[in-house]
Amino acid sequence: MASVEELEAQALQKGNAVKELKAKGAPKEEVDAAVSSLMAAKAALTEAIHQKLSTLTPGSAEHSALTAKLPPPPKPSKKDKKSSAGAADEAAQKEANRKRDEEAKLAARARKKAEAAAKSDKPKGPPASEPPASDSPAPAVTLAAAASKTAAGAVKSSATSIVSKPQANKGYELHFVKDSPPLLAIIAAKLAKQEVALRRFESKQLPDGVSAMLVFPMDRARLLGGDAIARYFARIAPASACAYGIPGDALAESEVDSWMELCANLKSVQLPSFLASLNLHLRMRTYAAGHGASLADAAIWLLLRSAGSPEQACAKAGPHVKRWWAVVDSKPAFRDTAQAFFGEAKDAGSMEIPLPGAEMGKVVTRFPPEPSGHLHIGHVKAAMLNAHFAQQYQGKMLLRFDDTNPSKEKGEYEEAILHDLKCLDIVPTSVSHTSDHFDKILKIATNMLKEGLAYIDPSPQEEQQALRRNKKPSPYRDTPVAENMRLWKEMQEGSEEGLKCCMRAKIDPSSDNGALRDPTIYRCNLEPHHSTKDKYKVYPTYDLACPIVDSLEGVTHALRDRQYSDRDAQYAWFLDALKLRKVELWGFSRINFVKTLLSKRKLQWLIDEKRADGWDDPRFPTVGGILRRGMTVQGLKTFILSMGASKNTNLMEWDKIWAFNKNVIDPIAPRLTALLSDDLVPFVLSNAPAEPFAKTIAAHPKDETIGKKVRFFGQRLLLQAEDAALVAEGEEVTLMSWGNAIVRKVVKEAGVVVRLKGELHLEGSVKTTKKKLTWLADTPDLVDVQLLDFDALLNKDKIEEDDDIKTVLNDHTKFTFAARGEPAMRQLKKGDIIQVERRGFYMCDAPFVRRSDPMQLIFIPDGKNSFGVHKK
């Protein structure tokens, strides 16, 4: 098919041909043929433009430019005007009648008000609850200010005033019957990141049989019906949103349609069976159709919301529906709708907070780590917030390495940071370095000296600090420009005189804000830079480089830790003084955990002293450490989302973040058995098969879709000694995953149980037994396992800067317990998460390779338990 440009050229050519024929007085037949050809060309052009417009975001520059190319509609002929006159007269008559009735109502109301005013000593305005009657639509309200749902379940409509002079709408307007908001269409608009104004009407004010109507910008088109509107927004959503299934996949789009139809026609009595089917459908899927939250998920979500108690219904339906609900319900489009129309309380920690001055598609954030170590939990919130806001506003997130201090930075840390971000599912739009801009920053600093915005200070650092504390100016503050330039040259050469100097910004030495008391902006450093080598002898401080590079790289919003809030004024001063493009600053609180060491220098010391295995030590708060400990990216994201952009700084326990993680892993972790090796008691079953045998059973007792495992059974079982000590002769017990057995004899030595004898009683009821025993069949296939527990590195909740690291460290923080595991553990891979029956959740750190090397499983805290083997 020809492009829009080609069709536009053809239409122009044919239009010129028609003009030429008319100008030279060509025969009518020839002119008519040329006109017909022109009309066909314009029709083809119009169709091509509409097809292209459907792929673009309304309101974008390209969309507007393309809309302007649409050929104007043909003027009606005299015949057309004559044929439509009757219909027009009829419509005009109806409109006149409506206006006459409306004027009569207004006149009657005015008379009543006049009579009431005459009876009163004080004039009274119209009652607040009774706005003037009018058929004019109410003013637009944003989606965020939509109606809330009452306790009885009805949607409340907010009071609105009347617009006396309607204006052409510049954006989308969604008109609907005031008590029946088209929620699916509203969610679809949010998924498509489209700003839509909601306008409520009485049903008689909308076309007959229509409960929802979408009015396009400048009223260029109208679309009727909630489902049709929802599908339209889903189709124009970004491809990455997958709002209509998999883009370009007809089957996936049809699946979305199928779910929508099913939910629309489902009766309440069918809901349990529907959820059971949905649970099965979701066993290997995150979303109902496609790779993102689509109209299918929205239809199901609305169905459950409307039915009431959705969380309870999903929990009963099965682990996959429960998991799906947690994922979908946390999405901004669904959260906003729940708060606006279903009475959900707003989460104070929600990250769905509008950034000041943010424009859709234009937001650029940046994450600027210093390449002096690995990322830790303190960086995670900053990284995720920057990535989140960039995604929310369809913008960009830049990764910039702040490599301004050669003494601390190494190239190897850049690779580590990139790896950590990849593990967190964060992919920056681009990667840069502050050192990429060293030449520009150097020129800016030189101009600052020439323009009197900075000076060179050769005084000792201690003297500078003392004067700053006392709000006194430096004696070198008014040094002549020529002398400043001479000293600046000495600094750049790294001479003996230059090494004694630094460059300071000339702001306000007497300011109450210490960050404005002529801060240092350049200093000498003779160590080679890992990237620029020996090219420079002077390096900018973060205070100077950050605002300059933010502005140069197009950053629109700089998100930063609130601990730097006193530097906000300094940041703004640099932008103003240097006449750079403005950047919005937006602060958030950092994450502080008890008994947590975040200092890169001190963490490096632990590694150097062999008190830690490396930067991914499970006791470290680094990204590598917490992921190796068993934290999942989804659990981490959910936790960060629960905190959101809150500006409250608190010292937090680790329990909460691990509890979030448990909610993620509990439904999907296979159940396996391991018993401590030095604490085993044999239980011999006289009537069990003499030879061990195996059965294939579900790996998860509540969800067979998790997979299968091979379980071994035999005549000789192994029990944990603490379980064996609790049973009595003649007692019937339950052997988990097998059935009941009766203990016939308890053998003790020195008062300690050393052996049990009994027999199977599989016909017995597991409901009647008090003791449920975990066991292993004593076979040669058992696996040697090490169960690893870790304690906090610190013995103090909050470490101070002057604390001696040696005095605040716990002496023993790693505990290893030998165990025997069931043969199915041989199938585990590094990083697999399982639940060891009656112990807790573990991550496989070292899988089975050979009999001589035991597997290693690291205990994952769950919010209640920090140890798998409780310390005695």
SEVORO-240656 format. One record per residue: x, y, z of N, C-alpha, C in turn. Coordinates in steps of 0.2 Angstrom, whole numbers, plus 5000, padded with zeros to 4 digits. Layout:
! residues N
XYZXYZXYZ ...
//
This chain:
! residues 872
500449945000500050005000500450065000 500250114996500650174996500650215002 501250255004501250295010500850355009 500750385015500350445016500650505011 501350505011501650555007501550545000 501550484998501450464991500750484989 500250464993499550474991499450554991 499750584996499650654996499950694990 500450664987500750694981500250674975 500050614975499550604970498950644970 498650654976498050694976498250774974 498750794976498950864974499050864966 499350814963499450814956498750814952 498350774955497650764952497250834953 497350864958497050924960497250984955 497950984953498151034949497951014942 497850954940497550934933496850954933 496450954938495750984937495751054936 496251094940496251164939496451184932 496951144929497151164922496651144917 496251094918495651074913495151134914 494951154920494451204920494751274917 495351284918495651354916495651354908 495751304905495751304898495151284894 494551274899493951264896493851204893 494051144896494051084893493351054893 493151004889492450984889492250954896 491550964897491350944904491450864905 491450824901491550754902492250744904 492750784901493450774903493550794910 493250854912493350884918493050834924 492350814922492050764927492450704928 492850674923493250624924493850634929 494150694928494650714932494450724939 493850754940493650764947493550704950 493250654947493150584949493750554952 494250564947494950534949495250574955 495150634956495350674961495050654968 494350644967493950624973494250554976 494350504971494650444973495250444976 495750494974496350504977496350524984 495850574985495750604992495450554996 495050504994494750454998495350405000 495750384995496350344997496750375002 496850445001497350475006496950485013 496350495013495950495020496050435023 495950375020495950305023496650295025 497150315022497850305024498050345030 497750405030497850445036497550415042 496950395041496550365047496950305050 497150265045497550205047498150225051 498550275049499150295052498950325059 498350365059498150395066498050345071 497750285069497550235074498150205078 498750215075499350195078499750245082 499550305082499850365085499450385092 499850415096499550435102499150505101 498550505102498150575101498450625105 498550685102498850745106499550755104 499850695102500550705100500750745094 501350775094501450815088501350785081 501550725081501450685074500750675073 500350655078499650645077499250715075 499450765078499150835076499350855069 499950845067500250855061499850815055 499750755057499450705052498650725051 498350745057497650765057497550825053 498050865053497950925049497950915041 498250855039498250835032497650805030 497150795034496550765032496150805027 495950785021495650825016494950845019 494750915018494050935020493550895017 492950885021492450845018492150885012 491850845006491650885000491050925002 490950984999490351025000489750994997 489150995001488550964998488350994992 488050954988487750984981487051014983 486851054978486151084979485651024980 485750974977485250914977485350884984 485950874987486050854994485650904999 485750964998485551015003484751015003 484451004997483751004996483450935000 483850884999483550815001483650815009 484150855012484150855019483850915022 483450955019483151015022482550985026 482250935024481650915028481850895035 482450845035482650825041482950875046 483250925042483550985046482951025049 482451035046481851075048481551035054 481550975054481250935059481650935066 482350935065482850935070482851005073 482751055069482751125072482151135076 481551105074480951115077480951085084 481351025084481350985091481851025096 482351055093482851095097482451165099 482051195095481651255097481151235103 480851175102480351155108480751145114 481351115114481751095120481951165123 482151205119482351275122481751315125 481151305122480651345125480451315131 480451245132480251205138480751225144 481451235142481951245147481851315149 481651365145481551435147480951445151 480451405150479851405154480051385161 480451325162480751305168481151355172 481551385168482051435172481551495174 481051515170480651575172480251555178 479951495178479651475184480051475191 480651445190481151445195481351515198 481351565193481551635195481051665198 480351645196479851675200479751655207 479951585208479951565215480451595219 481051605216481551635220481451705222 481051745217480951815218480351815224 479951775224479451765229479751755236 480251705236480551695242480951745245 481251785240481651845242481251895245 480651905242480251955245479951945252 479951885254479651865260480251875265 480851875263481451875268481751945269 481951955275482352015276483052015272 483351955272483951955269483951915262 484251945258484251905251484551835252 484351795248484551725248484751705241 485251665241485451645234485151575233 485251545227484951475226485251425231 484851375233485051325237485651285234 486151275238486751235235486651175232 486151145235485951075232485551075226 485351135224484851145218485151185213 485651165208485951205203485451215198 485451275194485051285189484951235184 484351215182484151165177484451185171 484751135167485051145161485151085157 485151075151485351015147486151025145 486451075147487151085146487551035150 488051005147488450955151488850985157 488950945162489350965167490050975165 490451015169491151035167491550965168 492050965164492450905164492750895171 492850835173493250815179493750765177 494250765180494750715178494650645181 494950595179494850525181494950525189 495450555191495650555198495150585203 494750625200494250655204493550625203 493550565201492850535199492450515205 491850495204491450475210491650425214 491550425221491750365225491150325226 491250265228490650215229490450215236 489750215237489450215244489550145247 489350145254489450075257488850035255 488350055252487850015249487949985242 488550015240488749995233488550035227 488250085228488050135223488550185222 488650205216489150255214488850325215 489150365219488950435221489250485215 488850525213489050575208489150645212 489750675210489950735214489550795211 489350845215488950905213489450945208 489150965202489550995197489151065195 489451115193489151175191489051175183 488751225181488551225174488951265170 489151245164489551285160489051325155 489151395156488651435152488751435145 489451435143489651445136490051385134 489751335131490151275129490751295125 491351255126491951275122492151205118 492451215113492651155109493151115114 493051045114493451005119494150995115 494751005119495350995117495650925118 495350895122495550825123494950775123 495050715125494550665125494050685130 493350675129492850675134492450615134 492350585140491950525140491250545144 490750545140490050565142489650495144 489350495150489050435152488450455157 488050405157487450415162487750415169 487550465173487950485179487950425184 487450375184487550325189487750255186 488050265180488350205176488950215173 489450235176490150245173490350185169 490650195163490950145160491650125162 491650085167492350075171492850035167 492549995162493049955158493450005153 493050055151493350105146493750155150 493550165156494050215161494650175162 494650115164495250075165495750075158 495350065153495750055146496050125145 495750175146496050245145496750255149 496650225156497250225160497850185157 497650125155498150085152498450115146 498050155142498350185136498650245138 498650265144499050335147498750395143 498050395143497650445139497350485145 497350555144496950595148496250605146 495850585150495050585148494650625153 494250665151493850705155493150665156 492950665162492350625163491750675164 491250665160490650715160489950675161 489650685167489050645168488350685166 487950635163487350665161486750625163 486150655163485550615163485450575157 485150515158485050465152484750495146 484250545147483850575142484350625138 484850645141485350695137485750665132 485850595133486250555128485850525123 486150505117485750475112485350415114 484750405111484350345113484750285113 484650245119485050185120485750185121 486050245122486750255123486850265130 487350235134487450245140488150275141 488550275136489250305136489450325129 489750385128489950405122490650445123 491150425118491750455118491750515113 491950575115491950635111492750645110 492950645103493650645102493850725102 494550735103494750805103494450845097 494250905099493950955094493350925091 493050875094492450845092492450815085 493050795083493150765076492850705075 492650665080492350605080491950585086 491550535086491150515092491150435092 491150405097491150335098490650315103 490250265101489650255106489750185109 489650175115489650105119490250095123 490150075129490750075134491250025131 491049965129491549915126491949935120 491549975116491849995110492450045111 492250095116492750145119493350105122 493150055126493750025129494249985124 493949955119494349925114494749985110 494450035109494750095105495450115109 495350125116495950145120496450085120 496250025121496649975121497049965114 496749985109497149975102497650035101 497550095104497950145104498450145109 498450105114498950095119499650085117 500150105120500850085118500850005117 501249985112501349915111501549875117 502049905121502249875127501749865133 501249905132500649895137500249825136 500249805130499849745129499149745131 498849805130498149815133497649775129 497849755123497349715119497649645117 498049615122498349555121499049565118 499249525114499949525110499849565104 500149625103500049665097500149625091 499649635086499749605080499549525080 499349505086499149435086498349425087 498049405081497349405081497049355086 497449295087497149255092497149285099 497649315101497749345107497149405108 497049445103496549495103495849455104 495749405101495149365101495049335108 495549315111495549285118495349345123 495549405122495349465126494649475125 494349475119493649485117493249425121 493549365121493149305124493049315131 493649345135493549355142493049405143 493049465139492649515140491849495140 491749455135491049425134490849385139 491349335142491249295147491049325153 491449375155491349415161490649455161 490449485155489849525154489249475155 489249415154488649375154488649325160 489149325164489249275170488749295175 488449245177487949255183488349235190 488049265195488349265201488449185204 487949145202488049075204488549035201 488849065195489349035191490049055193 490049105198490749135200491249085202 491049035207491548995210491848945204 491448915200491648875195492148915190 491948975189492349025184493049035187 493049045194493649065197494148995197 493748935198494148875198494548865191 494148885186494448875179494948935178 494848985181495349045180495949025183 495948995189496548975193496948925189 496648875185496948825181497248865175 496948915172497148945167497748985168 497849015174498349055176498949015179 498948955179499448915182500148935179 500248945173500848965170500849035167 500349075169500249135166500249195172 500549255170500449305175499749345173 499649345167498949385165498549345161 497949365161497349315158497549305150 497749355147497949355140498549395138 499049375135499549415133500049425138 500549475138501049485142501049545147 500449575147500349625151499549635153 499449675158498749685160498349715154 497849675152497449695146496749705148 496249715143495549715144495249655147 495649595146495349535149495449535156 496049555159496149565166495649615169 495549675165495149725168494449695169 494149665164493449635164493449585170 493949545171493949495177493949535183 494349585184494449625190493849665191 493449685187492849725188492349675190 492349615187491849565189491949545197 492549535199492649525206492549585210 492749645208492549705212491849715213 491449705208490749715209490449655213 490749595213490449545217490549555225 491049595226491149605233491649555236 492049585241492649535245493049505239 493349545235493749505230494349475232 494749495237495349465240495149395243 494549395247494349335250494149285244 493849305239493649255234494249235230 494749275229495349255226495749205230 495749215236496149175241495849105241 495149095241494849035240494848995234 494949035228494949005222495648965220 496148985223496748955222497349005222 497948975223498549015223498649055217 498549035211498649075205498149135204 497549125206497049185206497349235211 497549205217497749255222498349295220 498849255217499449285214499249345209 498749315204498549365199498249425202 497849415207497449475210497949525213 498449495216498949545219499349585214 499549555208499849585203499449635200 498849615197498349665194498149725198 497949705204497649755209498149805211 498749795210499249845212499449895206 499249875200499349915194498949985195 499350035193499050105194498350115191 498250085185497550095182497050065186 497150005190496649975194496650005201 497150025203497150055210496750125210 496850165205496550225204495750215203 495550165199494850145198494550125205 494950085209494650055215494550115220 495050165220494950215225494350265222 494350275216493850325213493150295213 493050235212492350205211492150145216 492650125220492450065224492650085232 492750145233492850165240493550145243 494050115239494650095242495050155245 495250145251495650195254496350205250 496550265249497150285246497750265250 498250225247498850205250499250265251 499450285257499850345258500550335255 500750265254501450255251501350245244 500850265241500750245233501250295229 501550255224502050295220501650335215 501050325214500650355209500550435211 501050465212501050535214501250585208 500850625206501050665200501750705201 502150705197502750745197502650815195 502950865199502750935197503050945190 502550975186502750995179502850935174 502650875176502750825172502250825166 502550805160502150795154502250725151 501650695149501650635146502150625140 502650575141503050565135503650615135 503750655140504350705141504750695147 504550655152504850655158505550615157 506050645160506750605159506950605167 507050545169507350545176508050515175 508450515181509150485180509350455187 509750395187509950365192510750365192 511050415197511750425196512150395201 512250325201512650295207513450315206 513750315211514550315211514850245210 515250235205515550165204516050155209 515850155215516350135221516150075225 515650045222515449985226514849955223 514549905226513949875223513349905226 512749905222512149935224511949895231 511649935235511349905241510649925242 510249905247509549915248509349985248 509850025250509750105250509750135243 510050095238510050125232509350095228 509150045230508550005227507950055226 507750085231507250135231507350185226 507950215226508050275221508050245214 508350185213508350155206507550135204 507250105208506550085206506050145206 506150195210505750255209505850295202 506550305201506650335194506450295188 506450225189506250185183505450185183 505150185189504450185189504150255186 504350315188504150375186504250385178 504850355176504950355169504450315165 504250255168503750215165503050245165 502950275171502250305172502050355167 502650395166502450455161502750435154 502850375152503150355146503750395144 504150405149504750445147505450395147 505950425150506550395149506950395156 507250345158507750345164508450335162 508850385163509550375161509950345167 510450305166510950285171511550325169 511750365174512450405174512850385180 513450365178513950345183514350415185 514250425192514550485194515250475196 515650475191516350455192516850515192 516750555198517150615199517650615204 517750555207518250545212518650485210 519250495207519650435205519950395211 519950425217520250385223519750335225 519150335223518650285226518350245220 518450265214518050225209518450175205 518150125203518450075199517950055193 518250035187517850015182517449955183 517749905187517349845188516749855192 516649905196516049925199515449945194 515649975189515149995184514849925181 515249875180514949815177514449785183 514749785189514349765195513649795195 513649865195513049905195512549885189 512849875183512449855178512149795179 512449745182512249675183511649685188 511749725194511249725199510649755196 510649805192510049835189509749785185 510049745181509749695177509449645181 509749625187509349575192508749605194 508749675195508149705197507649725192 507749695186507349705180507249785178 507749815179507849895177508249895171 508049925166508449935160508450005158 508950045159508950115158508950125150 508750185148508650205141509350215138 509850245142510450255140510950255146 511650245145512150245150512650295148 512850335153513350385152513750395158 514250445158514650455164514750525164 514850555171514950625172515650645168 516050595168516750605164516650625157 516050605154515950615147515850695146 515750735151515650805151516150845154 516750815156517250845160517550905156 517550905150517850965146517351025146 516651005146516151065146516151085153 516151045158516151075165516751115167 517351095164517951135165517951205162 517651205156517551275153517051315157 516451285159515951325164516351345170 516751305173517051325179517551385178 517951385172518351435170517951505169 517351495166516951555165516751585171 516551535176516351565183516851605186 517551585185518051625188518051695184 518051695178518051755174517451805176 516851775177516251815178516151835186 516651815190516651825197516151785201 515951725198515551675201515851625206 516551625205516951575209517651605210 517951575215518651605216519051545218 519751555218520251495220520451515228 520351465232520551475239521151425241 521751455242522251415244522351405251 521851425255521951415262521851345264 522151325270522051255272521351235273 521251175272520551145273520251155280 520651155285520351165292520151235293 520551275290520351355291519751365287 519651335281519051345277518451325281 518451265284517951235288517751275294 518251305297518151345303517751415301 517951445296517651505293516951485291 516851435288516151415286515651405292 515951365297515551355303515351425306 515751475306515651535309515351585304 515151565298514851605293515251665291 515951655291516351705289516651695282 516751745278516951745271517751725271 517951695266518651675265519051735264 519651745266520051805264520251805257 520151755253520251755246519651765242 519151775245518451785241518451835236 518851885237518851945232519551945229 519851895228520451885224520351915217 520751955214520651975207520651915202 520251925197520151875192520851845189 521351895188521951875185522351825190 522351835196522651795201522251725201 521551735201521151665201521351625195 521451655189521551615183522251585184 522751625187523451595188523451535192 523051545198523051485202522651425199 522151445195521751385192522151345187 522651385184523151355179523551305183 523751325189524251285193523851225195 523251235197522851175199522751125193 522651145187522551105181523151065180 523751095181524451065180524651015186 524251025191524450985197525050995200 525251065200525851085203525851085211 526351095214526451095221525951155224 525951215221525551265223524851255221 524651225216524051205214523651155218 524051105221523851055225523551085232 523751145233523551175240522851205239 522651215233522051255231521451215230 520851245230520251225228519851285225 519351265221518951315218518251315222 518051375224517451385228516951425224 516251405224515751455221515651505226 515551565223515451625227514651635228 514351605233513651615234513551655240 513551635246513351675252513651645258 514251665260514651635266514251645273 513751695273513451705279512751675280 512551635275511951605274511851555280 511151545282511051495287511051425284 511051425278511051355275511851345273 512051295277512851285276513051265269 512551235265512751215258512851275254 512651335256512651395252513351435254 513651415259514251455261514851435257 514851465251515351455246515651385246 515251335243515451265243516051255238 516451205240516951185235516651155229 516951175223516651145217517251115212 517851125214518351085210518951075215 519251015215519851005219520350965215 520950965217521450925213521450855216 521650805211521750735212522250705207 522850685209523350665204523250585203 522750555206522650485205522350475198 522650425194522350415187521550395187 521250425183520450405183520450345179 519950305181519850235178519650245170 519350295168519150305161519550355158 519750415161520050465157520850465158 521050415163521750405164522050475167 522650495164522950555167522850625163 522250625160522050685156521950745161 521650735166521450785171521850785178 521950835180522250845187521750875192 521150895189520650925193520050895192 519550895197518950855196518350895199 517750905196517250935199516950895205 516650935210516250895215515550875212 515250835216514550815214514150875214 514250925219513750975219513751025213 514351025210514351065203514151025197 514450965197514350925191513650895190 513250885196512650855195512150905192 512050965194511551005191511751025183 512451025182512651045175512450985171 512650925173512550865168511750855168 511450855173510650845173510350895167 510550955167510351005162510550985155 511150965155511450955148511150885145 511050835149510750775147509950775146 509650825148508950835146508550805152 508850795158508450775164507850825165 507250805166506750845168506550845176 506750785179506550775186507150735189 507450775194507950745198507750715204 507650655205507350625211507950615216 507950635222508550635226508350625234 508750585237508650575244508550635248 508050635253507850705256508450725261 508950675262509450695266509850755263 509750765256510150815253509650875252 509150885255508650935254508951005256 509451005260509851075261510251095255 510351045251510751065245510251085239 509651075240509151095234509251175232 509351215237509451285235510151295232 510651255233511251265230511151235223 510851185222510751155215510351205211 509851245214509451295210509951355208 510351365213510851425212511251415206 511551355205512051335200511651345193 511051315193510651325187510451395185 510351435190510151505188510751545186 511351535190511951575189512251555183 512251495181512551475174512051475168 511451495170510951505164510851445161 510751385165510551325162509851305162 509651265158508951235158508751215165 508151235167507951215174507751135174 507851115180507651045182507351035188 506751005188506350995194506650945199 506750965206506950925211506350895215 506450825216505950795220506250745225 506050755231506450725237505950665239 506350615241506050555244506450525250 506150495255506450465260506850405259 507450395262507850335261507650275265 507850215263507650165267508150145273 507950145279508450135284508250065288 508650015288508449955292508949945298 508649915303509049905309509549855308 510149865312510649815312510949805304 510949855301511149855294511749905292 512249875289512849915287512849935280 512749995279512750015272513350045269 513850065274514450095272514850055267 514950075261515350035256516050025259 516350075262517050065265517050005270 516550005275516549955280516349885277 515949885272515749825269516349795266 516749835262517449815259517849785264 517949825270518349795276518149725278 517549715278517249645280517549595275 517549615269517749565264518449555264 518849615265519549605265519849565271 519449575277519549535283519349465283 519049445277518749375277518249355282 517849415284517249405288516649405284 516749405277516149395273516449365266 515949335263516149295257516249335251 515949395251516049445245515449485245 515349525239514849575239514149545239 514049485237513449445237513349405243 513749415249513649375255512949385257 512549335259511849335261511749385267 512249395271512149445276512249515274 512449525268512549595266511849625263 511749695264511149725262511249745254 511749715251511849735244511249695240 511149715234510649685229510849615228 511549595227511749535226511649495233 511749525239511649485245510949465247 510449515246509749505248509449455243 509649455236509349415231509649345233 510249335235510549275236510249245243 510049285247509649265253508949235252 508749255246508049225244507549275243 507749345243507249395241507149395234 506449395232506349395225506249465222 506349475216506249545213505549575214 505049525213504349545214504149565221 504449525226504349545233504649605235 505249625232505649685233505249745230 504949735224504549785221503949805225 503649745227502949755231503149795237 503649785240503849815246503949885245 504349905240504549975238503850005236 503449975233502750005231502350025237 502449975242502049995248502250055252 502950065251503250135254503150185249 503150175243503050225237503550285238 503250345237503650405237503550435244 503350395249503250425256503950465258 503850525261504350565263504550555271 504250505274504350485281504950445282 505450465286506050425287505950385293 506050325293505950285299506550225299 506650205305507150145305506750085306 506750045300506249985299506649925301 506149875304506349805304506349775298 506749715297506749685291506149635290 505749625296505249575295504749595290 504549655289504049675284504249665277 504849675275505049655268505049585267 505249545272505249475271504549445271 504049475275503349455274503149465267 503249525264503049535257503349475253 503949465254504249415250503949345251 503749325257503449265258502749255254 502349315254501749315250501849295242 502449305240502649295233502849215232 503249195237503549125236503149075239 502649085244502249035247501848995242 501549025237501048995232501448945227 502148965226502448925221503048885223 503248885229503848845232503648775233 503948725229503848655230504048635237 503648585240503748565247504248495247 504748505250505248445251505448435258 505748375259505848355266506648355267 506848375273507548365275507548365283 507948315286507948305293508648315295 508748345301509448355304509848285305 510448285302510748215302510948185309 511148235314511348205320510748205325 510148195322509548195327509048155324 509248095321508748045318508647985322 508047965322507747905325507447855320 507647795320507247745315506547725317 506147715313505447695314505347635309 505347575312505247515308504547495307 504247485301503547465300503547395298 503247355302503347285301502947255295 502347295294501947265288502047305282 502547355281502747385275503147345270 503047355264503447315259504247315261 504547255260505247245262505647295258 505547295252505947335247505647405246 506147455247505847525246505547535239 505047575238504747595232504647665231 504447685225504347755224503647775221 503447835222502847855220502947925217 502547945212502548015210501948055213 502148105216501548145220501648215218 501148255220501248335219501748365223 502148405220502648445224502348495229 501748515227501448565232500748535233 500648525240499948495242499348535240 499448595239498848635237498748655230 499248635226499248655219499648605215 499348565212499648515208500048535201 499848595199500148625193500848645195 501048655201501748675202502248615200 502048555199502448505197502348445201 502748395199502748325203503448315206 503448265210504148245213504048175214 504648135215504648065216504748055224 504348025227504348015234504547945236 505047925240505247855241504847835248 504647775248504347745254504747675255 504647655262505047595264504847575270 505147515272504947485279505347515284 505947545283506247585288506247655287 505947695291505947765290506347805295 506547865294506947905299506447965301 506447975308506048035311506548075314 506348145315506748185319506648165326 507148165330507148145337506648175342 506548245340506048275344505348255343 505248235337504548205336504448135339 505048095338505048025341504948025349 505148075352505148085359504448095362 504048115357503348145359502848085358 502948035355502447975354502447925359 501947895360501847845365501647775362 501847725366501647655363500847655363 500647625357499947615356499647675352 500047725352499747785349499747785341 499147805338499147815331499347875328 499747885324500047945321499947945314 500048005311500048015303500748025301 500947985296501547995292501348045286 501548105286501448155281501548125274 501048135269501048105262501048035262 500847995267500747925266500147905269 500047905276499447885279499647875287 499147835290499247825297499647765299 499947765305500347705307500247705315 500347645318500247635325500947615328 501147655333501747645336501647585341 501947535340501847475345502447475350 503047495349503547495354503947555354 504147585359504647645360505247615363 505847615360506447595363506847645365 507047645372507447705375508047675377 508547715377509247705380509447765384 509547755391509747815395509147865395 508547845395507947885395507847925388 508247905383508147945376507947895371 507447915367507147865362507647855357 507847795355508247775350507947735344 507347715345507047675340506347665341 505947665336505247655336505047595332 504547555334504347495330503547505330 503247485324502547495323502347465317 501747485314501447455308501047505305 500947495298500547545295499747525296 499447585296498647575297498347625292 498447615286498247665281497547675280 497147625283496447635283496147685288 496647705293496447755298496347825296 496047865299495847935297496347985300 496648025295497148075297496848125302 496148135302495848185306495848165313 495948105315495848085322496548085325 497048095322497748085325497948155327 498348155333498548225335499248245333 499648185331500348205328500448185321 500648235317500848225310501548225310 501848175308502648165308502948175301 503448215301503848215295504348165295 504548135289504948075289505248065282 505748025282506148005276506247925276 506147895270506347825269507047825269 507347775273508047765274508347725268 508447765263508747725257509347755255 509747725251510447755249510347815244 509747835242509747885238509647955242 509647955248509548015252510148065250 510048125251510548175249510848215255 511448225255511748265261511648335259 511448365264511248445264511548485269 511748545268511948585273511348645273 511048655279510548705280510948765283 510848825280511248875282510748935285 510948955291510549005294511049065295 510849125294511249185295510949235300 511349265304511149315309511349385307 511149435310511249505308512049515309 512349555305513049565306513149615312 512749655313512849705319512449685325 512649705331512349695337512049765340 511949815335511749875337511249895331 510649925334510149935329510349995324 510650045326510850095322511550115323 511950105318512750115319512850195318 513250225322513450295321514150295317 514250355315514850365311515450355314 515450375321516150365325516150295328 515650245327515750185330516250145327 516650105331517150065329516849995326 516949985320516649925317516749865320 517349855323517449795327517049785333 516849835336516449835342515749815341 515449835335514749825334514549765330 515049725329514949665325514849605329 514349565327514249495331514749455329 514949415334515549365333515349305328 514749275329514549225325513849235322 513849235315513249255311513149205306 513549155305513349095300513349035304 512748995303512648935306512548875301 512848825301512848775297512548705300 512048675297511748615300511748565295 512048505297512048445292511348415292 511148395287510448365286510448315280 509948275280509848225275509148245271 509248245265508648275261508348215257 507748225255507448175251507748175244 507748115240508148115233507848165228 507248195229507048245224507448305224 507848315230508248375230508748375225 508948315222509448315217509248355211 508648375210508448405204508448485205 508648505211508648575212509248615208 509048675206509648715203509748775207 510348805206510548865210510048915209 509748945214509248995214508548975215 508448905215507748875216507548885223 506948905224506648915231506148855232 506248825238505848775240505648785248 505148755250504948745257505148685260 505648685265505748625268505248615274 504948555273504348545278504548555285 504148595288504148615295504848645297 505148675292505748715293505648785291 505448795285505348855281505548855274 505648915272505848925265506648925264 506848895259507548895258507748905250 508248945249508548945242509148905241 509148865235509648825234510348865232 510848865236511448905234511948865231 511948795233512448755229512048685228 511948675222511548615220511948545221 511548495220511848425220512348415214 512948395215513448385210513748315211 513948295217514248235218514048215226 514148155227513948135234514448165239 515048175237515548195242515448265244 515048305240514948375241514248385243 514048405249513348415251513048475248 512448475246512048535244512048585249 511948645247511848705252511248745251 510848745256510148785256510148835261 510048895259510048955263509348975265 509248975272508548995275508349065273 507749075271507449135269506949155274 507149215278506649235283505949245280 505449245284504749245282504349305285 504649345289504349395293504149375300 504149315301504049285308504749255311 505049215306505549175308506149195304 506749205308507349225305507849165304 507649105308508149055307507648985306 507948945301507648885300507748835305 508348835308508448785314508548835320 508048825325508048875330508548865335 508948915337509548915341509248895348 509648845351509448825358509848855363 
//
